[in-house]
Amino acid sequence: AASLCDAIAYVMGDVHETDDPVCIFQAFWMTYFDWSVLLWVSCITFNLFWNVVQFRKTNHLEGLYHLICWAFPLVMACIPFSNGITYGPAGVWCWISAGYDHMRFGVWYGPLFALLFIMIAIYISIIVIINK
């Protein structure tokens, strides 16, 4: 569901040229569902680690996964509103406007690369354990 909704924001493309409500909606939608997709992949990675490496059942974590993957993105998508509206035209799509690079790195790129490195480390550990 998260990936489908994320794709909708990208399909919208550049249908607006100013800071209109459609642009702000697209930017918010894109931020929310980009985060949701990233967190679902992270939860799947975590779940795989616990099942394969730690031999622990994770059925009881499903509710927590939903909370993390649906609530946390809402917080991250609202952060650009905390400094006034920093959503606006940002190239092909609407997102965090040019001139707010610190917001882009704080809201998306910094956490994205941190999670990617963590997931890479987890997958390497899974591969090493499986190959023993």
C-alpha positions as CSV (number, residue, x, y, z in Angstrom):
1,A,0.0,0.0,0.0
2,A,2.8,2.4,0.9
3,S,4.6,1.9,-2.4
4,L,1.4,2.3,-4.4
5,C,0.7,5.6,-2.7
6,D,4.3,6.7,-3.1
7,A,4.1,6.0,-6.8
8,I,1.0,8.1,-7.1
9,A,2.9,11.2,-5.9
10,Y,5.6,10.6,-8.5
11,V,3.1,10.1,-11.3
12,M,1.6,13.5,-10.5
13,G,4.8,15.0,-11.9
14,D,5.1,18.7,-12.3
15,V,1.5,19.7,-12.6
16,H,2.0,23.0,-10.8
17,E,4.5,25.9,-10.9
18,T,3.8,27.8,-7.7
19,D,3.4,27.1,-4.0
20,D,-0.2,26.1,-4.5
21,P,-2.1,23.6,-2.3
22,V,-1.7,20.8,-4.9
23,C,2.1,21.3,-4.8
24,I,2.2,21.3,-1.0
25,F,-0.1,18.2,-0.9
26,Q,2.2,16.4,-3.4
27,A,5.3,17.3,-1.3
28,F,3.7,16.1,1.9
29,W,2.3,12.9,0.3
30,M,5.7,12.1,-1.2
31,T,7.6,12.7,2.1
32,Y,5.1,10.6,4.0
33,F,5.1,7.6,1.7
34,D,8.8,7.7,0.9
35,W,9.3,7.4,4.7
36,S,6.7,4.7,5.0
37,V,8.3,2.6,2.2
38,L,11.8,3.1,3.8
39,L,10.5,2.0,7.2
40,W,8.7,-1.0,5.9
41,V,11.9,-2.2,4.2
42,S,13.8,-1.5,7.5
43,C,11.2,-3.5,9.5
44,I,11.4,-6.4,7.0
45,T,15.2,-6.3,7.4
46,F,15.0,-6.3,11.1
47,N,12.4,-9.0,11.1
48,L,14.5,-11.2,8.9
49,F,17.5,-10.7,11.2
50,W,15.5,-11.7,14.3
51,N,14.0,-14.8,12.5
52,V,17.2,-16.0,10.8
53,V,20.0,-15.0,13.1
54,Q,18.4,-14.8,16.5
55,F,15.8,-17.6,15.9
56,R,13.1,-15.5,17.6
57,K,9.5,-15.3,16.6
58,T,8.4,-11.9,15.7
59,N,4.6,-12.2,15.2
60,H,4.1,-10.0,18.3
61,L,5.9,-7.1,16.6
62,E,3.4,-6.7,13.8
63,G,1.5,-4.0,15.6
64,L,4.7,-2.1,16.4
65,Y,5.8,-2.3,12.8
66,H,2.5,-0.7,11.7
67,L,2.9,2.0,14.4
68,I,6.5,2.8,13.3
69,C,5.7,2.6,9.5
70,W,2.6,4.8,9.6
71,A,3.0,7.2,12.6
72,F,6.7,8.1,12.3
73,P,6.4,9.2,8.6
74,L,3.6,11.5,9.7
75,V,6.0,13.2,12.1
76,M,8.7,13.5,9.5
77,A,6.3,14.8,6.9
78,C,5.1,17.5,9.3
79,I,8.6,18.8,10.2
80,P,8.8,21.1,7.1
81,F,5.7,22.8,8.4
82,S,7.4,23.7,11.7
83,N,9.5,26.4,10.0
84,G,6.6,27.8,8.0
85,I,5.8,25.9,4.8
86,T,9.1,24.8,3.3
87,Y,7.3,22.6,0.8
88,G,7.1,23.9,-2.8
89,P,8.5,23.4,-6.3
90,A,11.8,21.4,-6.1
91,G,12.6,20.5,-9.7
92,V,10.4,17.9,-11.4
93,W,8.2,17.4,-8.3
94,C,7.2,19.4,-5.4
95,W,9.1,18.6,-2.2
96,I,11.2,20.6,0.2
97,S,11.9,23.8,-1.7
98,A,15.3,24.8,-2.9
99,G,17.1,26.9,-0.3
100,Y,16.2,24.5,2.5
101,D,19.0,22.0,1.9
102,H,19.4,21.6,5.7
103,M,15.8,20.5,5.9
104,R,16.2,18.0,3.0
105,F,19.2,16.4,4.8
106,G,17.6,16.4,8.2
107,V,14.2,15.1,7.1
108,W,15.3,12.7,4.4
109,Y,18.9,12.2,3.2
110,G,20.7,11.9,6.5
111,P,18.2,9.3,8.0
112,L,18.0,7.6,4.6
113,F,21.8,6.9,4.4
114,A,21.9,6.0,8.1
115,L,19.2,3.4,7.6
116,L,20.8,2.1,4.4
117,F,24.1,1.5,6.1
118,I,22.4,-0.2,9.0
119,M,20.5,-2.5,6.7
120,I,23.6,-3.3,4.7
121,A,25.3,-4.3,7.9
122,I,22.4,-6.4,8.9
123,Y,22.3,-8.2,5.5
124,I,26.0,-8.8,5.7
125,S,25.6,-10.4,9.1
126,I,22.7,-12.5,7.9
127,I,24.8,-13.7,4.9
128,V,27.8,-14.5,7.2
129,I,25.6,-16.4,9.7
130,I,23.9,-18.4,6.9
131,N,27.2,-19.3,5.2
132,K,28.7,-20.8,8.4
